């Protein structure tokens, strides 16, 4: 299975977690790592190139830090422009059908903050519901999210552990609905 990791971190070079995840994924077999902010510093997407990348992969993982309960802005733009009517949905819009889509996200808050009654009120599964809905809308299969919490307060050893957990996640995850996300607790 060919996997495409679309990394959407506006400051990847200063990120400890997402940079480490990106580095390990570059060594993962049958995996292409595509960093949006490096590829498009001017935010002018090459739609044909992006669609060709999607066509050539079976599994797509969107990797990003959680930004105000959503994705970074360039990834939102990517969804709006790349997953176009007539290509990803609508008449003849079948390019995403049958593919697997998942997310790998990092959060500044603790895992306890992402529970009912926690400071963020909702679980990651609830916050990521738009990604699951997008996946369903384009006829793809949604994978359980991979999440690392509390990223500003973890050790280098915990980052290394999260890299290994991310690889394990990609090797074992299946598109079945689970009660919540796959969470790494440092």
N, C-alpha and C positions, 0 to 999 in steps of 0.2 A: 504494500500500500504506500503510495507516494503522498507525503505530507508537506504542506506549505504552512510555514509559520509566518504570519504577517505581524511584525513587531511595530507597534504604534506608541512609541515613547518619545516625547518631544526633546528630552534631554538624556538620551540613552547613554552617552559617553560619561555622564556623571552618576548614573544609576548603578548602585551596587547589585541589586537583585535582577532587574531586567537585563542588564549587561551580562551578568553571569549566566542567566537562562539562555540568552542569545548565543553566547560562546559555546555552551554545551550542546545546544541544538544544531549548531553548525557541524558538529562531529557525529550527529545521529544519522544512521544510514537511511537512504531514501527520503531525506528531508531537505527542503529548500527553505532558507531563512531570507526573508524579504523585509528590510527595515524602511518603513514608509517615510519617516522624516529625513533619512539620509538620501533616499531616492528622489524625494520631492521637496527640497528646501523652499521652493517657491510656491508650493501647494498646487502646482499645475500637473494634474494626474495624466498619465498616458493610459487612457481607458482601454485601448486595444491590447496593450501589453499586459495590463492587470487581468483582463478577461482571459487572455491566452495562458497566463499563469494558473488561473483557476481551472481552466479546461484541462490542464496537464497534471492536475493533482486530484487525489481521491478524498483527502482529508485536509481541512483548513482549520488552523488554530489561530485565533486572534489573541495576541499577547500584548497586554497594556496595563498601566497603572490605573486604578479606579479614579476617575476625575469627577467630582461632584455627582457621584452615583451613576456615572455614565462613562463613555469612552473619551479619549482625547479628541480634539476638534478635527484633526486630519483624518482620523478613522471614520468619524461621522460623515465627513465629506466623501470619503472613499465609498461608503455604503450608498450614499445618495447618487453618485456618479457611475460606479462600476456595476452595481446590481441593478441594471437598467431594465425598464419595461421592454419586452420583446427579446431580452437576453436572459435575464434571471427569473422573470415571471411574465405573465400575460401570454398573448399568442406567440407561439414559438419560443417562449422564454423558459427553456428547459435545461439550460446549461448547468444548473446547480442541483438538479434532481438526482437523488440517490447518494450525493456526497455526504460526508460527515463534517460537521462544524462544531467547534468547541472554543472555549476561551481559557486563557491562563492569565490570571490577574493578580496584582499585588495591591495591598491596601496599607494605609498608614495606621488604621485602627486595629485594635485587637479582635480576636475572634468573638469575644464576649460582646463587643460593640455591635456585631452583626447578628444579633439575635432579637427576637421579639422582647421588647422592654429594654434592650441595650441602647446606647447613645445614638445609634443609627437606625433604630426601630425595626429594621427588616433583615432577613437573612440574605446572603449573597444570591441564593436562588431567586428570591423575590426581586432583588435589585437587578439581576441579570435577565429578568423575564423578557425584556425587549429583544435580547439576543436569541432567546429560545423562540420567540414569536417570529423573528426574521428568518430563522432557520426553517421553521415550519412553512412559512409563506413561500419560500423559494423551493420547497420540495426536498429539502435535505434532512438529515438526521442529526439531532442535537446530542452532544456529548456532555456528560457531567463536567462542570467547571473545575479547574485546578486553581487553587487560591493560596497565596501566602499572605498572612496578616502581620501587622506590627513591624513593617519593614524598616522603620527608622531605629528600631531598638533590637536588632538581631546581630548575632556574631557572624564572623566569616565562616565559622564551622557550620552554623545553621543555614547559611546561604549555600554552602556546598551540599548539605543534606537536602535542601530544597531542589538543587539541580538534579540530584539522583532521584528524588521523588517525582520530579517533572518527567524525566526519562521513563521511569517506571509507569507513570500515568499514561504516557503516550503508547507504551508497549502493551498495556492491559485494558485501557478504557474501551468500553463498548457503548453503542448508542441505545442505551436503555435509560428510562427515567428513574432517577433515584430521589430520595426525599430531600436531598440537599447537595451541596458541592463536595468535592474532594478537597479537604483543607489540610495544609501542613501547619502544625502548631509548634512553633519554635519554643 
